[in-house]
Amino acid sequence: MAPLRFAIFGTGFWARFQLAAWRELAGVECVALYNRTRAKADALAREFGVPRVYDDPLALLDQEQLDFIDIITDVDTHSRFVQLAAQRNIPVICQKPMAATLAEAERMVAACRDAGVPFFIHENWRWQTPIRQLKRVLDAGTIGRPFRARIDMISGFAVFANQPFLKELEQFIITDMGSHTLDLARMLFGEATSLYCQTQRIHPDIKGEDVATIMLKIGDSTSVVCQMAYAGNYLERERFPETLIFIEGERGSIELAPDYWMRVTTADGTHAQRFPPPRYAWADPAYTLIHASIVPCNANLLGALRGDAPAETTGADNLKTVRLVFGAYESARTNQVVHFD
Ligand code: 89Y
């Protein structure tokens, strides 16, 4: 089968890892890069042997024969590029967070649906090695019905050094990290019926919130608390980018503990096993866990692009995560519980 030909839009910090992760998979070929600042795209193209570079997205779309586009630009441009893909009938993958507002995300999903264009979100957190193992145990029913969980991403890692734009976001940690933790909550436990959220800003030199506490009610009776912070360097153990999870079920508990340990406790005792991610030479050691998760995330999306199996993170599915993200901001602003249909 001929490889699927794709273009990457946006060649900032994240793109080189996404491109390297695509190269781990057979049957796919990056044929062009677009970036507003051409020199950055030129450098990445040279490093990875990508044949063509553009600083005009329309010129790229006019000249390239593409099977899909992978958008890795800042969130402000996601909508424009997804709409362009829909108009040109090109399947499209867009980096999380999908959009800067809920209305914009709804329009993106509608445009692709109306045009019959496959639309996926690159949401990689759920593909992290220890998290997939935790899901496996949860789904096997070992701990019975889960009734409460904690999903924590609390870190003093210098996220602003590699991604300075995060400092400028009026809505920071819930869009950046809540997109991931709320997606995990949905993947593990199902859809939320309500949420309540409080936020804080601890860094004096950033625009948005760097602390968020979100309590979700899932279905009728499962409580899930997502705690997030990039508030400073005050932790005894820095575990970026590990998500620490604790789930209580009617017959046991599962803990995702530091250093990739999973502990499953039932009446029979505790079973502990370590699930580190695979190590890729191209991954930044500070981001090993996330960078490794890009490979299975891309593989899942590629399977859908080829028509082999449905993708987990379609635009329509991710819209439910986006609703939680902006529901959390509304709850924090009004200090009220937000209900979902
Ligand atoms: O942008 C974020 C992401 O998606 O993963 C970690 C990160 O780089 C900083 O929070």
py3Dmol code that shows the C-alpha trace and the ligand (Angstrom):
import py3Dmol

protein = """\
ATOM      1  CA  MET A   1       0.000   0.000   0.000  1.00  0.00           C
ATOM      2  CA  ALA A   2       1.344   3.477  -0.882  1.00  0.00           C
ATOM      3  CA  PRO A   3       2.411   5.547   2.113  1.00  0.00           C
ATOM      4  CA  LEU A   4       0.035   8.283   3.205  1.00  0.00           C
ATOM      5  CA  ARG A   5       1.492  11.687   2.351  1.00  0.00           C
ATOM      6  CA  PHE A   6       1.084  14.463   4.875  1.00  0.00           C
ATOM      7  CA  ALA A   7       2.157  18.029   5.642  1.00  0.00           C
ATOM      8  CA  ILE A   8       2.899  19.507   9.028  1.00  0.00           C
ATOM      9  CA  PHE A   9       1.649  23.023   9.784  1.00  0.00           C
ATOM     10  CA  GLY A  10       3.779  24.680  12.464  1.00  0.00           C
ATOM     11  CA  THR A  11       7.410  23.886  13.238  1.00  0.00           C
ATOM     12  CA  GLY A  12       7.773  25.080  16.833  1.00  0.00           C
ATOM     13  CA  PHE A  13       9.002  23.187  19.910  1.00  0.00           C
ATOM     14  CA  TRP A  14       6.554  20.282  19.658  1.00  0.00           C
ATOM     15  CA  ALA A  15       6.757  19.626  15.899  1.00  0.00           C
ATOM     16  CA  ARG A  16      10.179  17.969  15.858  1.00  0.00           C
ATOM     17  CA  PHE A  17       9.020  15.309  18.315  1.00  0.00           C
ATOM     18  CA  GLN A  18       5.791  14.716  16.454  1.00  0.00           C
ATOM     19  CA  LEU A  19       7.713  14.386  13.186  1.00  0.00           C
ATOM     20  CA  ALA A  20      10.218  11.980  14.785  1.00  0.00           C
ATOM     21  CA  ALA A  21       7.316   9.941  16.189  1.00  0.00           C
ATOM     22  CA  TRP A  22       5.674   9.706  12.753  1.00  0.00           C
ATOM     23  CA  ARG A  23       8.935   8.236  11.466  1.00  0.00           C
ATOM     24  CA  GLU A  24       8.568   5.348  13.905  1.00  0.00           C
ATOM     25  CA  LEU A  25       5.521   4.205  11.898  1.00  0.00           C
ATOM     26  CA  ALA A  26       5.458   2.470   8.535  1.00  0.00           C
ATOM     27  CA  GLY A  27       3.196   3.674   5.731  1.00  0.00           C
ATOM     28  CA  VAL A  28       3.343   7.413   6.241  1.00  0.00           C
ATOM     29  CA  GLU A  29       5.536  10.123   4.739  1.00  0.00           C
ATOM     30  CA  CYS A  30       5.919  13.826   5.546  1.00  0.00           C
ATOM     31  CA  VAL A  31       6.236  15.654   2.205  1.00  0.00           C
ATOM     32  CA  ALA A  32       6.028  19.310   3.251  1.00  0.00           C
ATOM     33  CA  LEU A  33       6.288  21.713   6.163  1.00  0.00           C
ATOM     34  CA  TYR A  34       4.565  25.063   6.614  1.00  0.00           C
ATOM     35  CA  ASN A  35       5.687  27.675   9.122  1.00  0.00           C
ATOM     36  CA  ARG A  36       5.026  31.434   9.376  1.00  0.00           C
ATOM     37  CA  THR A  37       8.774  31.954   9.925  1.00  0.00           C
ATOM     38  CA  ARG A  38      10.312  30.043   7.055  1.00  0.00           C
ATOM     39  CA  ALA A  39      13.806  29.691   8.543  1.00  0.00           C
ATOM     40  CA  LYS A  40      12.454  27.446  11.326  1.00  0.00           C
ATOM     41  CA  ALA A  41      10.745  25.162   8.819  1.00  0.00           C
ATOM     42  CA  ASP A  42      13.887  25.083   6.664  1.00  0.00           C
ATOM     43  CA  ALA A  43      15.956  23.918   9.647  1.00  0.00           C
ATOM     44  CA  LEU A  44      13.510  21.145  10.569  1.00  0.00           C
ATOM     45  CA  ALA A  45      13.202  20.044   6.917  1.00  0.00           C
ATOM     46  CA  ARG A  46      16.986  19.787   6.623  1.00  0.00           C
ATOM     47  CA  GLU A  47      17.249  17.769   9.831  1.00  0.00           C
ATOM     48  CA  PHE A  48      14.495  15.305   8.853  1.00  0.00           C
ATOM     49  CA  GLY A  49      14.894  15.289   5.070  1.00  0.00           C
ATOM     50  CA  VAL A  50      11.446  16.731   4.352  1.00  0.00           C
ATOM     51  CA  PRO A  51      11.518  17.730   0.653  1.00  0.00           C
ATOM     52  CA  ARG A  52       9.497  20.972   0.563  1.00  0.00           C
ATOM     53  CA  VAL A  53       8.960  24.002   2.819  1.00  0.00           C
ATOM     54  CA  TYR A  54       6.379  26.809   2.630  1.00  0.00           C
ATOM     55  CA  ASP A  55       5.655  30.031   4.502  1.00  0.00           C
ATOM     56  CA  ASP A  56       2.269  30.349   2.796  1.00  0.00           C
ATOM     57  CA  PRO A  57      -0.313  27.706   3.783  1.00  0.00           C
ATOM     58  CA  LEU A  58      -2.390  28.262   0.645  1.00  0.00           C
ATOM     59  CA  ALA A  59       0.619  27.749  -1.621  1.00  0.00           C
ATOM     60  CA  LEU A  60       1.320  24.487   0.171  1.00  0.00           C
ATOM     61  CA  LEU A  61      -2.260  23.310  -0.284  1.00  0.00           C
ATOM     62  CA  ASP A  62      -2.249  24.372  -3.961  1.00  0.00           C
ATOM     63  CA  GLN A  63       0.949  22.526  -4.749  1.00  0.00           C
ATOM     64  CA  GLU A  64       0.927  19.374  -2.626  1.00  0.00           C
ATOM     65  CA  GLN A  65      -1.096  16.188  -3.032  1.00  0.00           C
ATOM     66  CA  LEU A  66      -1.914  15.306   0.563  1.00  0.00           C
ATOM     67  CA  ASP A  67      -3.677  12.451   2.341  1.00  0.00           C
ATOM     68  CA  PHE A  68      -3.814  14.475   5.556  1.00  0.00           C
ATOM     69  CA  ILE A  69      -2.523  17.537   7.424  1.00  0.00           C
ATOM     70  CA  ASP A  70      -1.072  17.527  10.936  1.00  0.00           C
ATOM     71  CA  ILE A  71      -1.566  20.938  12.591  1.00  0.00           C
ATOM     72  CA  ILE A  72       0.939  21.715  15.359  1.00  0.00           C
ATOM     73  CA  THR A  73       0.630  25.524  15.413  1.00  0.00           C
ATOM     74  CA  ASP A  74      -0.441  27.693  18.370  1.00  0.00           C
ATOM     75  CA  VAL A  75      -4.082  27.355  19.337  1.00  0.00           C
ATOM     76  CA  ASP A  76      -5.093  30.697  17.788  1.00  0.00           C
ATOM     77  CA  THR A  77      -4.544  29.384  14.250  1.00  0.00           C
ATOM     78  CA  HIS A  78      -6.113  25.917  14.694  1.00  0.00           C
ATOM     79  CA  SER A  79      -9.555  27.012  13.567  1.00  0.00           C
ATOM     80  CA  ARG A  80      -8.335  28.719  10.375  1.00  0.00           C
ATOM     81  CA  PHE A  81      -6.272  25.718   9.289  1.00  0.00           C
ATOM     82  CA  VAL A  82      -8.924  23.124  10.119  1.00  0.00           C
ATOM     83  CA  GLN A  83     -11.484  25.168   8.153  1.00  0.00           C
ATOM     84  CA  LEU A  84      -9.049  25.274   5.205  1.00  0.00           C
ATOM     85  CA  ALA A  85      -8.639  21.498   5.358  1.00  0.00           C
ATOM     86  CA  ALA A  86     -12.422  21.053   5.428  1.00  0.00           C
ATOM     87  CA  GLN A  87     -12.828  23.332   2.374  1.00  0.00           C
ATOM     88  CA  ARG A  88     -10.215  21.355   0.471  1.00  0.00           C
ATOM     89  CA  ASN A  89     -11.481  17.946   1.550  1.00  0.00           C
ATOM     90  CA  ILE A  90      -8.260  16.954   3.285  1.00  0.00           C
ATOM     91  CA  PRO A  91      -8.430  14.832   6.465  1.00  0.00           C
ATOM     92  CA  VAL A  92      -6.930  16.765   9.344  1.00  0.00           C
ATOM     93  CA  ILE A  93      -5.285  16.184  12.713  1.00  0.00           C
ATOM     94  CA  CYS A  94      -5.135  19.128  15.111  1.00  0.00           C
ATOM     95  CA  GLN A  95      -3.030  19.444  18.254  1.00  0.00           C
ATOM     96  CA  LYS A  96      -4.797  19.809  21.575  1.00  0.00           C
ATOM     97  CA  PRO A  97      -6.250  22.116  22.825  1.00  0.00           C
ATOM     98  CA  MET A  98      -8.615  22.135  19.868  1.00  0.00           C
ATOM     99  CA  ALA A  99      -9.559  25.826  20.042  1.00  0.00           C
ATOM    100  CA  ALA A 100      -9.408  28.967  22.143  1.00  0.00           C
ATOM    101  CA  THR A 101     -13.195  28.973  22.718  1.00  0.00           C
ATOM    102  CA  LEU A 102     -15.947  26.372  22.845  1.00  0.00           C
ATOM    103  CA  ALA A 103     -17.861  28.097  20.023  1.00  0.00           C
ATOM    104  CA  GLU A 104     -14.795  27.900  17.782  1.00  0.00           C
ATOM    105  CA  ALA A 105     -14.322  24.194  18.545  1.00  0.00           C
ATOM    106  CA  GLU A 106     -17.984  23.548  17.741  1.00  0.00           C
ATOM    107  CA  ARG A 107     -17.592  25.324  14.392  1.00  0.00           C
ATOM    108  CA  MET A 108     -14.485  23.272  13.560  1.00  0.00           C
ATOM    109  CA  VAL A 109     -16.229  19.975  14.287  1.00  0.00           C
ATOM    110  CA  ALA A 110     -19.322  21.086  12.332  1.00  0.00           C
ATOM    111  CA  ALA A 111     -17.285  22.236   9.309  1.00  0.00           C
ATOM    112  CA  CYS A 112     -15.490  18.887   9.036  1.00  0.00           C
ATOM    113  CA  ARG A 113     -18.676  16.899   9.659  1.00  0.00           C
ATOM    114  CA  ASP A 114     -20.604  18.888   6.991  1.00  0.00           C
ATOM    115  CA  ALA A 115     -17.771  18.481   4.484  1.00  0.00           C
ATOM    116  CA  GLY A 116     -17.430  14.776   5.299  1.00  0.00           C
ATOM    117  CA  VAL A 117     -13.762  15.349   6.200  1.00  0.00           C
ATOM    118  CA  PRO A 118     -12.214  13.146   8.923  1.00  0.00           C
ATOM    119  CA  PHE A 119     -11.103  15.321  11.845  1.00  0.00           C
ATOM    120  CA  PHE A 120      -8.918  14.108  14.714  1.00  0.00           C
ATOM    121  CA  ILE A 121      -7.322  15.694  17.749  1.00  0.00           C
ATOM    122  CA  HIS A 122      -3.758  14.858  18.672  1.00  0.00           C
ATOM    123  CA  GLU A 123      -4.453  14.142  22.362  1.00  0.00           C
ATOM    124  CA  ASN A 124      -1.523  12.009  23.480  1.00  0.00           C
ATOM    125  CA  TRP A 125      -1.784  11.917  27.311  1.00  0.00           C
ATOM    126  CA  ARG A 126      -4.167   8.941  27.316  1.00  0.00           C
ATOM    127  CA  TRP A 127      -1.521   6.975  25.371  1.00  0.00           C
ATOM    128  CA  GLN A 128       1.126   7.114  28.104  1.00  0.00           C
ATOM    129  CA  THR A 129       2.398   3.627  28.948  1.00  0.00           C
ATOM    130  CA  PRO A 130       1.442   3.510  32.666  1.00  0.00           C
ATOM    131  CA  ILE A 131      -1.953   5.104  31.996  1.00  0.00           C
ATOM    132  CA  ARG A 132      -2.843   2.445  29.393  1.00  0.00           C
ATOM    133  CA  GLN A 133      -1.891  -0.225  31.944  1.00  0.00           C
ATOM    134  CA  LEU A 134      -4.058   1.418  34.581  1.00  0.00           C
ATOM    135  CA  LYS A 135      -6.977   1.487  32.143  1.00  0.00           C
ATOM    136  CA  ARG A 136      -6.472  -2.199  31.418  1.00  0.00           C
ATOM    137  CA  VAL A 137      -6.735  -3.093  35.118  1.00  0.00           C
ATOM    138  CA  LEU A 138      -9.695  -0.778  35.659  1.00  0.00           C
ATOM    139  CA  ASP A 139     -11.569  -2.211  32.658  1.00  0.00           C
ATOM    140  CA  ALA A 140     -10.835  -5.787  33.803  1.00  0.00           C
ATOM    141  CA  GLY A 141     -12.992  -5.080  36.859  1.00  0.00           C
ATOM    142  CA  THR A 142     -10.281  -6.087  39.345  1.00  0.00           C
ATOM    143  CA  ILE A 143     -11.230  -3.307  41.785  1.00  0.00           C
ATOM    144  CA  GLY A 144     -14.968  -3.430  41.083  1.00  0.00           C
ATOM    145  CA  ARG A 145     -16.991  -0.297  40.412  1.00  0.00           C
ATOM    146  CA  PRO A 146     -14.847   2.822  40.873  1.00  0.00           C
ATOM    147  CA  PHE A 147     -16.561   5.364  43.124  1.00  0.00           C
ATOM    148  CA  ARG A 148     -13.850   7.996  43.578  1.00  0.00           C
ATOM    149  CA  ALA A 149     -10.588   9.042  41.914  1.00  0.00           C
ATOM    150  CA  ARG A 150      -7.887  11.647  42.079  1.00  0.00           C
ATOM    151  CA  ILE A 151      -5.936  12.675  38.977  1.00  0.00           C
ATOM    152  CA  ASP A 152      -2.982  14.880  39.894  1.00  0.00           C
ATOM    153  CA  MET A 153      -0.573  16.764  37.661  1.00  0.00           C
ATOM    154  CA  ILE A 154       1.303  18.941  40.123  1.00  0.00           C
ATOM    155  CA  SER A 155       4.767  20.058  39.090  1.00  0.00           C
ATOM    156  CA  GLY A 156       7.390  22.757  39.396  1.00  0.00           C
ATOM    157  CA  PHE A 157       8.918  21.954  36.001  1.00  0.00           C
ATOM    158  CA  ALA A 158       9.979  25.038  34.036  1.00  0.00           C
ATOM    159  CA  VAL A 159       7.260  24.703  31.388  1.00  0.00           C
ATOM    160  CA  PHE A 160       7.634  28.347  30.352  1.00  0.00           C
ATOM    161  CA  ALA A 161      11.260  27.886  29.290  1.00  0.00           C
ATOM    162  CA  ASN A 162      10.423  25.643  26.314  1.00  0.00           C
ATOM    163  CA  GLN A 163       6.955  27.023  25.684  1.00  0.00           C
ATOM    164  CA  PRO A 164       7.100  30.766  26.490  1.00  0.00           C
ATOM    165  CA  PHE A 165       3.679  31.378  24.878  1.00  0.00           C
ATOM    166  CA  LEU A 166       2.099  29.568  27.858  1.00  0.00           C
ATOM    167  CA  LYS A 167       2.907  32.655  29.965  1.00  0.00           C
ATOM    168  CA  GLU A 168       0.779  34.795  27.687  1.00  0.00           C
ATOM    169  CA  LEU A 169      -2.369  32.680  27.787  1.00  0.00           C
ATOM    170  CA  GLU A 170      -5.260  34.331  29.665  1.00  0.00           C
ATOM    171  CA  GLN A 171      -6.500  30.771  30.242  1.00  0.00           C
ATOM    172  CA  PHE A 172      -3.452  28.671  30.992  1.00  0.00           C
ATOM    173  CA  ILE A 173      -3.420  25.509  33.035  1.00  0.00           C
ATOM    174  CA  ILE A 174      -6.907  24.201  32.271  1.00  0.00           C
ATOM    175  CA  THR A 175      -6.446  24.621  28.521  1.00  0.00           C
ATOM    176  CA  ASP A 176      -2.871  23.309  28.546  1.00  0.00           C
ATOM    177  CA  MET A 177      -3.061  20.541  31.161  1.00  0.00           C
ATOM    178  CA  GLY A 178      -6.785  20.297  31.966  1.00  0.00           C
ATOM    179  CA  SER A 179      -7.328  19.280  28.332  1.00  0.00           C
ATOM    180  CA  HIS A 180      -5.283  16.194  29.202  1.00  0.00           C
ATOM    181  CA  THR A 181      -6.547  15.395  32.707  1.00  0.00           C
ATOM    182  CA  LEU A 182     -10.202  15.949  31.808  1.00  0.00           C
ATOM    183  CA  ASP A 183      -9.735  13.744  28.746  1.00  0.00           C
ATOM    184  CA  LEU A 184      -8.263  11.071  31.044  1.00  0.00           C
ATOM    185  CA  ALA A 185     -11.235  11.364  33.393  1.00  0.00           C
ATOM    186  CA  ARG A 186     -13.570  10.780  30.448  1.00  0.00           C
ATOM    187  CA  MET A 187     -11.527   7.886  29.086  1.00  0.00           C
ATOM    188  CA  LEU A 188     -11.331   6.128  32.437  1.00  0.00           C
ATOM    189  CA  PHE A 189     -14.756   6.788  33.938  1.00  0.00           C
ATOM    190  CA  GLY A 190     -17.144   8.122  31.276  1.00  0.00           C
ATOM    191  CA  GLU A 191     -18.995  11.402  30.799  1.00  0.00           C
ATOM    192  CA  ALA A 192     -19.367  14.038  33.500  1.00  0.00           C
ATOM    193  CA  THR A 193     -22.808  15.223  34.530  1.00  0.00           C
ATOM    194  CA  SER A 194     -21.495  18.238  36.487  1.00  0.00           C
ATOM    195  CA  LEU A 195     -18.334  19.945  37.679  1.00  0.00           C
ATOM    196  CA  TYR A 196     -17.122  22.565  40.120  1.00  0.00           C
ATOM    197  CA  CYS A 197     -13.792  24.353  39.746  1.00  0.00           C
ATOM    198  CA  GLN A 198     -11.551  26.771  41.608  1.00  0.00           C
ATOM    199  CA  THR A 199      -8.454  28.393  40.103  1.00  0.00           C
ATOM    200  CA  GLN A 200      -5.515  30.444  41.386  1.00  0.00           C
ATOM    201  CA  ARG A 201      -2.539  32.271  39.926  1.00  0.00           C
ATOM    202  CA  ILE A 202       0.668  31.900  41.914  1.00  0.00           C
ATOM    203  CA  HIS A 203       3.294  33.043  39.377  1.00  0.00           C
ATOM    204  CA  PRO A 204       3.125  36.862  39.407  1.00  0.00           C
ATOM    205  CA  ASP A 205       4.513  37.148  35.861  1.00  0.00           C
ATOM    206  CA  ILE A 206       1.991  35.130  33.844  1.00  0.00           C
ATOM    207  CA  LYS A 207      -1.452  36.065  32.531  1.00  0.00           C
ATOM    208  CA  GLY A 208      -3.520  32.987  33.301  1.00  0.00           C
ATOM    209  CA  GLU A 209      -4.174  30.580  36.178  1.00  0.00           C
ATOM    210  CA  ASP A 210      -1.429  28.127  37.159  1.00  0.00           C
ATOM    211  CA  VAL A 211      -3.445  26.179  39.745  1.00  0.00           C
ATOM    212  CA  ALA A 212      -6.793  24.469  39.189  1.00  0.00           C
ATOM    213  CA  THR A 213      -8.913  22.086  41.238  1.00  0.00           C
ATOM    214  CA  ILE A 214     -11.805  20.515  39.362  1.00  0.00           C
ATOM    215  CA  MET A 215     -14.317  18.146  40.926  1.00  0.00           C
ATOM    216  CA  LEU A 216     -16.349  16.143  38.445  1.00  0.00           C
ATOM    217  CA  LYS A 217     -19.423  14.060  39.006  1.00  0.00           C
ATOM    218  CA  ILE A 218     -19.338  11.201  36.504  1.00  0.00           C
ATOM    219  CA  GLY A 219     -22.607   9.442  35.792  1.00  0.00           C
ATOM    220  CA  ASP A 220     -24.736   9.290  38.951  1.00  0.00           C
ATOM    221  CA  SER A 221     -22.158   8.560  41.572  1.00  0.00           C
ATOM    222  CA  THR A 222     -18.440   8.640  40.721  1.00  0.00           C
ATOM    223  CA  SER A 223     -16.455  11.599  42.079  1.00  0.00           C
ATOM    224  CA  VAL A 224     -13.249  12.535  40.246  1.00  0.00           C
ATOM    225  CA  VAL A 225     -10.977  15.334  41.415  1.00  0.00           C
ATOM    226  CA  CYS A 226      -8.401  16.699  38.964  1.00  0.00           C
ATOM    227  CA  GLN A 227      -5.692  18.750  40.670  1.00  0.00           C
ATOM    228  CA  MET A 228      -3.227  20.686  38.553  1.00  0.00           C
ATOM    229  CA  ALA A 229      -0.414  23.095  39.366  1.00  0.00           C
ATOM    230  CA  TYR A 230       2.609  24.633  37.687  1.00  0.00           C
ATOM    231  CA  ALA A 231       2.929  27.030  40.604  1.00  0.00           C
ATOM    232  CA  GLY A 232       6.598  26.831  41.521  1.00  0.00           C
ATOM    233  CA  ASN A 233       9.466  24.721  42.669  1.00  0.00           C
ATOM    234  CA  TYR A 234       8.202  23.655  46.111  1.00  0.00           C
ATOM    235  CA  LEU A 235       7.914  19.871  45.750  1.00  0.00           C
ATOM    236  CA  GLU A 236      10.142  17.337  47.473  1.00  0.00           C
ATOM    237  CA  ARG A 237       9.831  15.019  44.461  1.00  0.00           C
ATOM    238  CA  GLU A 238       9.616  16.543  40.995  1.00  0.00           C
ATOM    239  CA  ARG A 239       8.003  13.967  38.686  1.00  0.00           C
ATOM    240  CA  PHE A 240       7.142  15.999  35.553  1.00  0.00           C
ATOM    241  CA  PRO A 241       5.374  14.895  33.397  1.00  0.00           C
ATOM    242  CA  GLU A 242       3.922  11.984  35.380  1.00  0.00           C
ATOM    243  CA  THR A 243       0.239  12.061  36.239  1.00  0.00           C
ATOM    244  CA  LEU A 244      -0.346  10.504  39.645  1.00  0.00           C
ATOM    245  CA  ILE A 245      -3.688   8.748  39.937  1.00  0.00           C
ATOM    246  CA  PHE A 246      -5.543   7.067  42.775  1.00  0.00           C
ATOM    247  CA  ILE A 247      -8.777   5.178  42.136  1.00  0.00           C
ATOM    248  CA  GLU A 248     -11.013   3.705  44.845  1.00  0.00           C
ATOM    249  CA  GLY A 249     -13.341   0.916  43.815  1.00  0.00           C
ATOM    250  CA  GLU A 250     -15.865  -1.239  45.668  1.00  0.00           C
ATOM    251  CA  ARG A 251     -13.403  -4.156  45.767  1.00  0.00           C
ATOM    252  CA  GLY A 252      -9.983  -2.479  45.672  1.00  0.00           C
ATOM    253  CA  SER A 253      -7.834   0.451  44.652  1.00  0.00           C
ATOM    254  CA  ILE A 254      -5.334   1.306  41.918  1.00  0.00           C
ATOM    255  CA  GLU A 255      -2.549   3.769  42.400  1.00  0.00           C
ATOM    256  CA  LEU A 256      -0.320   5.207  39.704  1.00  0.00           C
ATOM    257  CA  ALA A 257       2.627   6.198  41.845  1.00  0.00           C
ATOM    258  CA  PRO A 258       5.884   8.069  41.062  1.00  0.00           C
ATOM    259  CA  ASP A 259       8.438   6.452  38.765  1.00  0.00           C
ATOM    260  CA  TYR A 260       5.816   4.535  36.764  1.00  0.00           C
ATOM    261  CA  TRP A 261       4.774   2.201  39.580  1.00  0.00           C
ATOM    262  CA  MET A 262       1.255   0.854  39.529  1.00  0.00           C
ATOM    263  CA  ARG A 263      -0.081  -0.676  42.752  1.00  0.00           C
ATOM    264  CA  VAL A 264      -3.290  -2.667  42.685  1.00  0.00           C
ATOM    265  CA  THR A 265      -4.758  -3.494  46.085  1.00  0.00           C
ATOM    266  CA  THR A 266      -7.609  -5.931  46.719  1.00  0.00           C
ATOM    267  CA  ALA A 267      -8.569  -8.215  49.620  1.00  0.00           C
ATOM    268  CA  ASP A 268      -5.718 -10.484  48.428  1.00  0.00           C
ATOM    269  CA  GLY A 269      -3.077  -7.808  49.058  1.00  0.00           C
ATOM    270  CA  THR A 270      -1.088  -5.381  46.911  1.00  0.00           C
ATOM    271  CA  HIS A 271       0.434  -6.188  43.561  1.00  0.00           C
ATOM    272  CA  ALA A 272       3.058  -3.661  42.403  1.00  0.00           C
ATOM    273  CA  GLN A 273       4.553  -3.433  38.939  1.00  0.00           C
ATOM    274  CA  ARG A 274       6.532  -0.776  37.112  1.00  0.00           C
ATOM    275  CA  PHE A 275       5.517   0.365  33.606  1.00  0.00           C
ATOM    276  CA  PRO A 276       8.146   2.762  32.227  1.00  0.00           C
ATOM    277  CA  PRO A 277       7.633   4.174  28.723  1.00  0.00           C
ATOM    278  CA  PRO A 278       9.808   3.039  25.801  1.00  0.00           C
ATOM    279  CA  ARG A 279      12.869   5.262  25.325  1.00  0.00           C
ATOM    280  CA  TYR A 280      13.338   6.828  21.909  1.00  0.00           C
ATOM    281  CA  ALA A 281      16.676   8.403  20.977  1.00  0.00           C
ATOM    282  CA  TRP A 282      14.896  11.489  19.613  1.00  0.00           C
ATOM    283  CA  ALA A 283      12.862  12.147  22.758  1.00  0.00           C
ATOM    284  CA  ASP A 284      13.826  14.982  25.094  1.00  0.00           C
ATOM    285  CA  PRO A 285      14.746  13.189  28.351  1.00  0.00           C
ATOM    286  CA  ALA A 286      12.700  15.699  30.347  1.00  0.00           C
ATOM    287  CA  TYR A 287       9.612  14.696  28.324  1.00  0.00           C
ATOM    288  CA  THR A 288      10.293  10.965  27.743  1.00  0.00           C
ATOM    289  CA  LEU A 289       6.886   9.836  28.978  1.00  0.00           C
ATOM    290  CA  ILE A 290       4.950  12.261  26.775  1.00  0.00           C
ATOM    291  CA  HIS A 291       7.150  11.942  23.732  1.00  0.00           C
ATOM    292  CA  ALA A 292       6.868   8.156  23.803  1.00  0.00           C
ATOM    293  CA  SER A 293       3.062   8.506  23.936  1.00  0.00           C
ATOM    294  CA  ILE A 294       3.054  10.389  20.616  1.00  0.00           C
ATOM    295  CA  VAL A 295       3.880   7.118  18.793  1.00  0.00           C
ATOM    296  CA  PRO A 296       0.773   5.102  19.832  1.00  0.00           C
ATOM    297  CA  CYS A 297      -1.353   8.247  19.509  1.00  0.00           C
ATOM    298  CA  ASN A 298      -0.202   8.710  15.913  1.00  0.00           C
ATOM    299  CA  ALA A 299      -0.621   4.970  15.250  1.00  0.00           C
ATOM    300  CA  ASN A 300      -4.235   5.142  16.414  1.00  0.00           C
ATOM    301  CA  LEU A 301      -4.936   8.149  14.155  1.00  0.00           C
ATOM    302  CA  LEU A 302      -3.139   6.521  11.215  1.00  0.00           C
ATOM    303  CA  GLY A 303      -5.299   3.405  11.638  1.00  0.00           C
ATOM    304  CA  ALA A 304      -8.386   5.585  11.319  1.00  0.00           C
ATOM    305  CA  LEU A 305      -6.981   7.490   8.321  1.00  0.00           C
ATOM    306  CA  ARG A 306      -6.419   4.146   6.623  1.00  0.00           C
ATOM    307  CA  GLY A 307      -9.928   3.010   7.540  1.00  0.00           C
ATOM    308  CA  ASP A 308      -8.629   0.106   9.678  1.00  0.00           C
ATOM    309  CA  ALA A 309     -10.270   1.060  12.988  1.00  0.00           C
ATOM    310  CA  PRO A 310     -11.941   4.094  14.536  1.00  0.00           C
ATOM    311  CA  ALA A 311      -9.735   6.656  16.294  1.00  0.00           C
ATOM    312  CA  GLU A 312     -10.185   7.312  19.993  1.00  0.00           C
ATOM    313  CA  THR A 313      -9.738  11.068  19.778  1.00  0.00           C
ATOM    314  CA  THR A 314     -11.943  12.252  16.934  1.00  0.00           C
ATOM    315  CA  GLY A 315     -12.874  15.928  16.844  1.00  0.00           C
ATOM    316  CA  ALA A 316     -16.429  15.019  17.908  1.00  0.00           C
ATOM    317  CA  ASP A 317     -15.156  13.024  20.895  1.00  0.00           C
ATOM    318  CA  ASN A 318     -12.677  15.694  21.943  1.00  0.00           C
ATOM    319  CA  LEU A 319     -15.425  18.332  21.812  1.00  0.00           C
ATOM    320  CA  LYS A 320     -16.747  16.686  24.998  1.00  0.00           C
ATOM    321  CA  THR A 321     -13.369  17.342  26.652  1.00  0.00           C
ATOM    322  CA  VAL A 322     -13.426  20.938  25.366  1.00  0.00           C
ATOM    323  CA  ARG A 323     -16.881  21.390  26.981  1.00  0.00           C
ATOM    324  CA  LEU A 324     -15.391  20.343  30.322  1.00  0.00           C
ATOM    325  CA  VAL A 325     -12.434  22.720  29.879  1.00  0.00           C
ATOM    326  CA  PHE A 326     -14.631  25.754  29.293  1.00  0.00           C
ATOM    327  CA  GLY A 327     -17.209  24.508  31.809  1.00  0.00           C
ATOM    328  CA  ALA A 328     -14.396  24.595  34.380  1.00  0.00           C
ATOM    329  CA  TYR A 329     -13.614  28.232  33.559  1.00  0.00           C
ATOM    330  CA  GLU A 330     -17.297  29.116  33.826  1.00  0.00           C
ATOM    331  CA  SER A 331     -17.542  27.371  37.190  1.00  0.00           C
ATOM    332  CA  ALA A 332     -14.431  29.165  38.495  1.00  0.00           C
ATOM    333  CA  ARG A 333     -15.759  32.527  37.293  1.00  0.00           C
ATOM    334  CA  THR A 334     -19.242  32.101  38.769  1.00  0.00           C
ATOM    335  CA  ASN A 335     -18.271  29.930  41.754  1.00  0.00           C
ATOM    336  CA  GLN A 336     -21.176  27.669  40.742  1.00  0.00           C
ATOM    337  CA  VAL A 337     -21.565  24.024  39.802  1.00  0.00           C
ATOM    338  CA  VAL A 338     -21.897  23.653  36.012  1.00  0.00           C
ATOM    339  CA  HIS A 339     -24.233  20.918  34.780  1.00  0.00           C
ATOM    340  CA  PHE A 340     -23.952  19.020  31.482  1.00  0.00           C
ATOM    341  CA  ASP A 341     -26.765  17.309  29.555  1.00  0.00           C
TER     342      ASP A 341
END
"""
ligand_1 = """\
10
89Y
O 1.896 21.835 26.617
C 1.892 20.779 27.514
C 1.525 19.447 27.055
O 0.642 19.198 26.266
O 2.277 18.515 27.709
C 3.092 19.115 28.678
C 3.225 20.538 28.237
O 4.321 20.626 27.357
C 3.422 21.532 29.364
O 2.321 21.527 30.208
"""
view = py3Dmol.view(width=600, height=400)
view.addModel(protein, "pdb")
view.setStyle({"model": 0}, {"cartoon": {"style": "trace"}})
view.addModel(ligand_1, "xyz")
view.setStyle({"model": 1}, {"stick": {}})
view.zoomTo()
view.show()
